[in-house]
Amino acid sequence: MPKDRIPKGYARTRDGQVHYRRLGTGPVTFLLIHWLPLSSRMYATLMPLLAARGFDVLAVDLLGYGRSDPRPTNWSMTAWADNLEEVLTDLGCDTVVALGGHSGACVAAELAVRHRNRITRVILDGCPLFTPELRATFRSMKTAQRPTPQPDRSHESLVFNTVRTTYEHYLPGFTVTADNLERLWPAMIDYLETDFVSSAPISADYDLAATLTQITQPLTLLSAETDTLFANFGVARQLVPSARARLFPGDHPLHDINRAMEYCAAIVD
């Protein structure tokens, strides 16, 4: 994946500086909230397509991810939502369309409920609705493995293997090939910039199902047939029958540079 030339900057908040990418001009601003443990870099292919459609496009690195400052120790989805509201104020964004994926969907939903006047529409791409067993597993993941020298030298491949596993989670059946190897390098950078701090317990402590029913803005639900959260797609639709819904065939188009236009058309529709 080539390095993007999207203009970048920092917004100042009480809890630290938040790094962002911003492109385009227009009366409507899209706020893009990334999946974890990635960063706004994941939207670099999508942003020029939205900007070309006449939108102002703002993609942020949540505190603790990408080039943003580390997040405070005691943190939550609510804290991320309030922090992003500060970002919008600092950057002069009165209202936005909020799009979040996976854990980022939790932040987008919370932002819509806590700061209704700032969010005109909500797009949730994959809804983390945990079973009790999965919630317990996530709560136990307080820190990621921090590398230390190992006799078998496995520390040398830890980051690569972790990112490969992440892609296997996002894309069931994923295997590293000459065609997709380039995808892993930016994700490795994103992973290293987390400083091996896990946000899994934050996700486990959040009840997205309760928040979904409180969203009053027009809501769109997205998913893909092979997405690991696909099973939650139908559950979310039952919780909010009035929501629009779009299911992508096969793998998620955000992970395929050749399908970026398909994703762009779906969220602009």
BELPEMO-V68452 format. One record per residue. N is the residue number from 1. PHI is phi in radians with two decimals (none if undefined). PSI is psi in whole degrees, -180 to 180 (* if undefined). D_FIRST is the distance of its C-alpha to the first C-alpha in Angstrom with 2 decimals. Layout:
n:N phi:PHI psi:PSI d_first:D_FIRST
n:N phi:PHI psi:PSI d_first:D_FIRST
This chain:
n:1 phi:none psi:120 d_first:0.00
n:2 phi:-1.19 psi:154 d_first:3.83
n:3 phi:-1.16 psi:138 d_first:6.58
n:4 phi:-1.48 psi:156 d_first:8.65
n:5 phi:-1.96 psi:26 d_first:12.28
n:6 phi:-1.23 psi:134 d_first:13.93
n:7 phi:-0.99 psi:141 d_first:17.31
n:8 phi:-2.25 psi:160 d_first:17.84
n:9 phi:-2.95 psi:-173 d_first:21.13
n:10 phi:-2.27 psi:137 d_first:23.41
n:11 phi:-1.79 psi:143 d_first:26.12
n:12 phi:-1.67 psi:130 d_first:29.20
n:13 phi:-2.33 psi:170 d_first:30.72
n:14 phi:-1.11 psi:-26 d_first:33.61
n:15 phi:-1.79 psi:7 d_first:31.43
n:16 phi:2.36 psi:177 d_first:28.92
n:17 phi:-1.46 psi:136 d_first:26.22
n:18 phi:-1.94 psi:120 d_first:23.49
n:19 phi:-1.38 psi:143 d_first:20.19
n:20 phi:-2.54 psi:159 d_first:18.85
n:21 phi:-1.97 psi:139 d_first:16.66
n:22 phi:-2.52 psi:134 d_first:18.90
n:23 phi:-2.60 psi:142 d_first:18.73
n:24 phi:1.59 psi:168 d_first:21.40
n:25 phi:-2.41 psi:154 d_first:25.13
n:26 phi:2.80 psi:169 d_first:27.53
n:27 phi:-1.26 psi:-18 d_first:30.25
n:28 phi:-2.00 psi:131 d_first:28.07
n:29 phi:-1.87 psi:129 d_first:25.51
n:30 phi:-1.63 psi:125 d_first:22.94
n:31 phi:-1.78 psi:116 d_first:22.42
n:32 phi:-1.82 psi:123 d_first:19.33
n:33 phi:-2.00 psi:119 d_first:19.84
n:34 phi:-1.30 psi:165 d_first:17.09
n:35 phi:-1.32 psi:157 d_first:17.64
n:36 phi:-1.76 psi:140 d_first:18.70
n:37 phi:-1.76 psi:37 d_first:17.62
n:38 phi:-1.50 psi:-158 d_first:14.32
n:39 phi:-2.59 psi:-175 d_first:14.29
n:40 phi:-1.07 psi:-15 d_first:13.98
n:41 phi:-0.98 psi:-29 d_first:10.28
n:42 phi:-1.15 psi:-17 d_first:10.18
n:43 phi:-1.75 psi:9 d_first:11.79
n:44 phi:-1.09 psi:-32 d_first:9.70
n:45 phi:-1.36 psi:-34 d_first:9.34
n:46 phi:-1.30 psi:-37 d_first:12.96
n:47 phi:-1.02 psi:-45 d_first:14.58
n:48 phi:-1.09 psi:-31 d_first:14.89
n:49 phi:-1.19 psi:-42 d_first:16.38
n:50 phi:-1.19 psi:-40 d_first:18.88
n:51 phi:-1.10 psi:-37 d_first:19.70
n:52 phi:-1.18 psi:-22 d_first:20.48
n:53 phi:-1.48 psi:1 d_first:22.87
n:54 phi:1.64 psi:28 d_first:24.79
n:55 phi:-1.95 psi:152 d_first:23.71
n:56 phi:-1.54 psi:123 d_first:23.27
n:57 phi:-2.09 psi:122 d_first:20.18
n:58 phi:-2.13 psi:118 d_first:20.18
n:59 phi:-2.05 psi:127 d_first:17.71
n:60 phi:-1.93 psi:156 d_first:19.11
n:61 phi:-1.71 psi:114 d_first:18.48
n:62 phi:-0.99 psi:148 d_first:21.56
n:63 phi:-0.90 psi:131 d_first:23.84
n:64 phi:1.68 psi:-5 d_first:22.93
n:65 phi:-2.31 psi:159 d_first:19.16
n:66 phi:0.98 psi:-136 d_first:16.31
n:67 phi:-1.70 psi:10 d_first:18.11
n:68 phi:-1.30 psi:163 d_first:21.26
n:69 phi:-1.13 psi:159 d_first:24.48
n:70 phi:-1.04 psi:148 d_first:25.58
n:71 phi:-1.44 psi:154 d_first:27.48
n:72 phi:-1.03 psi:159 d_first:31.22
n:73 phi:-1.10 psi:-49 d_first:32.57
n:74 phi:-1.54 psi:104 d_first:34.44
n:75 phi:-2.43 psi:166 d_first:31.89
n:76 phi:-2.80 psi:171 d_first:31.55
n:77 phi:-1.08 psi:-37 d_first:29.91
n:78 phi:-1.08 psi:-42 d_first:32.73
n:79 phi:-1.13 psi:-40 d_first:31.91
n:80 phi:-1.09 psi:-42 d_first:28.25
n:81 phi:-1.09 psi:-46 d_first:29.60
n:82 phi:-1.13 psi:-36 d_first:32.15
n:83 phi:-1.12 psi:-41 d_first:29.66
n:84 phi:-1.18 psi:-32 d_first:27.46
n:85 phi:-1.11 psi:-36 d_first:30.69
n:86 phi:-1.14 psi:-39 d_first:31.23
n:87 phi:-1.06 psi:-46 d_first:27.80
n:88 phi:-1.05 psi:-41 d_first:28.75
n:89 phi:-1.14 psi:-45 d_first:32.05
n:90 phi:-1.12 psi:-34 d_first:30.67
n:91 phi:-1.63 psi:2 d_first:28.31
n:92 phi:1.31 psi:29 d_first:31.10
n:93 phi:-1.66 psi:111 d_first:29.79
n:94 phi:-1.27 psi:-51 d_first:32.94
n:95 phi:-2.40 psi:154 d_first:31.51
n:96 phi:-2.53 psi:160 d_first:28.15
n:97 phi:-1.61 psi:120 d_first:26.85
n:98 phi:-1.70 psi:123 d_first:25.41
n:99 phi:-2.11 psi:125 d_first:22.63
n:100 phi:-2.36 psi:145 d_first:21.84
n:101 phi:-2.05 psi:138 d_first:20.33
n:102 phi:0.93 psi:-122 d_first:22.00
n:103 phi:-1.07 psi:-30 d_first:23.44
n:104 phi:-1.11 psi:-25 d_first:22.22
n:105 phi:-1.17 psi:-35 d_first:24.53
n:106 phi:-1.10 psi:-43 d_first:27.39
n:107 phi:-1.12 psi:-43 d_first:26.75
n:108 phi:-1.10 psi:-42 d_first:26.63
n:109 phi:-1.13 psi:-44 d_first:29.83
n:110 phi:-1.15 psi:-39 d_first:31.59
n:111 phi:-1.07 psi:-41 d_first:30.71
n:112 phi:-1.16 psi:-34 d_first:32.20
n:113 phi:-1.43 psi:-41 d_first:35.37
n:114 phi:-1.39 psi:-28 d_first:35.97
n:115 phi:-2.32 psi:63 d_first:35.17
n:116 phi:-1.01 psi:-35 d_first:36.12
n:117 phi:-1.24 psi:-14 d_first:36.84
n:118 phi:-1.67 psi:-17 d_first:33.28
n:119 phi:-2.01 psi:119 d_first:31.54
n:120 phi:-1.58 psi:-34 d_first:32.38
n:121 phi:-2.55 psi:157 d_first:30.36
n:122 phi:-2.26 psi:132 d_first:28.46
n:123 phi:-2.18 psi:117 d_first:25.63
n:124 phi:-1.93 psi:118 d_first:25.16
n:125 phi:-1.85 psi:87 d_first:22.33
n:126 phi:1.58 psi:117 d_first:23.72
n:127 phi:-1.92 psi:114 d_first:26.92
n:128 phi:-1.29 psi:95 d_first:27.58
n:129 phi:-1.93 psi:99 d_first:31.26
n:130 phi:-1.40 psi:143 d_first:32.25
n:131 phi:-1.35 psi:160 d_first:35.07
n:132 phi:-0.98 psi:-38 d_first:37.45
n:133 phi:-1.17 psi:-45 d_first:36.23
n:134 phi:-1.20 psi:-35 d_first:32.53
n:135 phi:-1.09 psi:-41 d_first:33.54
n:136 phi:-1.14 psi:-39 d_first:35.48
n:137 phi:-1.10 psi:-45 d_first:32.62
n:138 phi:-1.14 psi:-36 d_first:30.29
n:139 phi:-1.14 psi:-28 d_first:33.12
n:140 phi:-1.39 psi:-11 d_first:33.41
n:141 phi:-1.60 psi:66 d_first:29.82
n:142 phi:-1.27 psi:-35 d_first:30.73
n:143 phi:-2.44 psi:146 d_first:28.49
n:144 phi:-1.35 psi:164 d_first:25.65
n:145 phi:-1.16 psi:126 d_first:26.52
n:146 phi:-1.66 psi:129 d_first:26.62
n:147 phi:-1.11 psi:136 d_first:26.14
n:148 phi:-2.37 psi:151 d_first:29.34
n:149 phi:-1.00 psi:131 d_first:30.11
n:150 phi:-2.05 psi:146 d_first:31.07
n:151 phi:-0.99 psi:-34 d_first:33.34
n:152 phi:-1.52 psi:3 d_first:30.98
n:153 phi:1.13 psi:24 d_first:28.05
n:154 phi:-1.15 psi:-21 d_first:26.11
n:155 phi:-1.08 psi:-24 d_first:25.02
n:156 phi:-1.24 psi:-22 d_first:22.67
n:157 phi:-1.99 psi:8 d_first:20.52
n:158 phi:-1.02 psi:-49 d_first:21.20
n:159 phi:-1.14 psi:-44 d_first:17.92
n:160 phi:-1.04 psi:-47 d_first:15.93
n:161 phi:-1.15 psi:-34 d_first:18.58
n:162 phi:-1.15 psi:-44 d_first:18.67
n:163 phi:-1.18 psi:-40 d_first:15.04
n:164 phi:-1.03 psi:-42 d_first:15.56
n:165 phi:-1.12 psi:-37 d_first:18.70
n:166 phi:-1.06 psi:-45 d_first:17.12
n:167 phi:-1.16 psi:-34 d_first:14.98
n:168 phi:-1.13 psi:-31 d_first:18.26
n:169 phi:-1.26 psi:-46 d_first:19.93
n:170 phi:-1.26 psi:-34 d_first:17.72
n:171 phi:-2.23 psi:87 d_first:17.54
n:172 phi:-0.92 psi:132 d_first:20.85
n:173 phi:1.59 psi:0 d_first:20.78
n:174 phi:-1.09 psi:133 d_first:17.17
n:175 phi:-2.33 psi:148 d_first:17.04
n:176 phi:-1.31 psi:127 d_first:14.50
n:177 phi:-2.32 psi:173 d_first:14.03
n:178 phi:-1.11 psi:-27 d_first:12.50
n:179 phi:-1.38 psi:-29 d_first:10.60
n:180 phi:-1.95 psi:1 d_first:9.13
n:181 phi:-1.01 psi:-36 d_first:9.14
n:182 phi:-1.08 psi:-23 d_first:5.51
n:183 phi:-1.15 psi:-28 d_first:5.89
n:184 phi:-1.33 psi:-29 d_first:8.75
n:185 phi:-1.06 psi:-51 d_first:8.07
n:186 phi:-1.09 psi:-37 d_first:7.54
n:187 phi:-1.16 psi:-32 d_first:10.30
n:188 phi:-1.16 psi:-39 d_first:12.33
n:189 phi:-1.09 psi:-47 d_first:12.47
n:190 phi:-1.03 psi:-43 d_first:13.62
n:191 phi:-1.12 psi:-43 d_first:16.08
n:192 phi:-1.12 psi:-34 d_first:17.53
n:193 phi:-1.29 psi:-12 d_first:18.12
n:194 phi:-1.30 psi:-13 d_first:20.36
n:195 phi:1.03 psi:33 d_first:22.67
n:196 phi:1.09 psi:26 d_first:23.37
n:197 phi:-1.69 psi:126 d_first:25.22
n:198 phi:-1.65 psi:140 d_first:25.28
n:199 phi:-1.83 psi:11 d_first:25.90
n:200 phi:-0.99 psi:-43 d_first:27.09
n:201 phi:-1.08 psi:-32 d_first:30.73
n:202 phi:-1.13 psi:-43 d_first:30.04
n:203 phi:-1.11 psi:-40 d_first:28.68
n:204 phi:-1.14 psi:-31 d_first:31.69
n:205 phi:-1.49 psi:-1 d_first:34.14
n:206 phi:-1.80 psi:135 d_first:33.00
n:207 phi:-1.82 psi:88 d_first:34.79
n:208 phi:-1.16 psi:-34 d_first:32.53
n:209 phi:-1.00 psi:-42 d_first:35.16
n:210 phi:-1.18 psi:-37 d_first:37.69
n:211 phi:-1.25 psi:-37 d_first:35.41
n:212 phi:-0.94 psi:-42 d_first:34.42
n:213 phi:-1.29 psi:-9 d_first:38.07
n:214 phi:-1.72 psi:-7 d_first:38.39
n:215 phi:-1.26 psi:125 d_first:35.73
n:216 phi:-1.81 psi:-15 d_first:37.70
n:217 phi:-1.31 psi:160 d_first:35.00
n:218 phi:-0.96 psi:131 d_first:33.75
n:219 phi:-2.12 psi:135 d_first:31.40
n:220 phi:-2.11 psi:135 d_first:28.74
n:221 phi:-1.94 psi:131 d_first:27.58
n:222 phi:-2.08 psi:152 d_first:24.40
n:223 phi:-2.88 psi:173 d_first:23.49
n:224 phi:-2.27 psi:155 d_first:22.19
n:225 phi:-1.03 psi:-35 d_first:24.36
n:226 phi:-1.77 psi:4 d_first:22.55
n:227 phi:-1.09 psi:141 d_first:21.64
n:228 phi:-1.12 psi:-18 d_first:23.48
n:229 phi:-1.76 psi:13 d_first:25.31
n:230 phi:-0.99 psi:-37 d_first:26.41
n:231 phi:-1.05 psi:-24 d_first:29.97
n:232 phi:-1.46 psi:-11 d_first:30.21
n:233 phi:-1.05 psi:-49 d_first:29.46
n:234 phi:-1.17 psi:-36 d_first:33.05
n:235 phi:-1.11 psi:-45 d_first:34.49
n:236 phi:-1.11 psi:-38 d_first:32.85
n:237 phi:-1.15 psi:-35 d_first:34.17
n:238 phi:-1.22 psi:-36 d_first:37.60
n:239 phi:-1.18 psi:-35 d_first:37.52
n:240 phi:-2.27 psi:80 d_first:36.70
n:241 phi:-1.05 psi:-24 d_first:38.13
n:242 phi:-1.39 psi:-10 d_first:37.69
n:243 phi:-1.23 psi:144 d_first:33.88
n:244 phi:-1.32 psi:155 d_first:31.89
n:245 phi:-2.49 psi:145 d_first:29.60
n:246 phi:-2.46 psi:124 d_first:26.74
n:247 phi:-1.94 psi:122 d_first:25.65
n:248 phi:-1.49 psi:137 d_first:22.56
n:249 phi:-1.25 psi:145 d_first:23.23
n:250 phi:1.19 psi:-142 d_first:21.49
n:251 phi:-1.28 psi:165 d_first:18.31
n:252 phi:-1.24 psi:130 d_first:17.06
n:253 phi:-1.15 psi:-21 d_first:15.13
n:254 phi:-1.11 psi:-22 d_first:13.02
n:255 phi:-1.67 psi:10 d_first:11.23
n:256 phi:-2.33 psi:109 d_first:10.73
n:257 phi:-0.99 psi:-27 d_first:8.78
n:258 phi:-1.36 psi:-9 d_first:11.88
n:259 phi:-1.98 psi:16 d_first:14.26
n:260 phi:-1.07 psi:-38 d_first:13.34
n:261 phi:-1.14 psi:-34 d_first:16.52
n:262 phi:-1.09 psi:-43 d_first:18.57
n:263 phi:-1.19 psi:-42 d_first:17.82
n:264 phi:-1.01 psi:-47 d_first:18.49
n:265 phi:-1.08 psi:-37 d_first:21.77
n:266 phi:-1.16 psi:-41 d_first:22.85
n:267 phi:-1.47 psi:-21 d_first:22.80
n:268 phi:-1.39 psi:-28 d_first:24.26
n:269 phi:-0.93 psi:* d_first:27.02
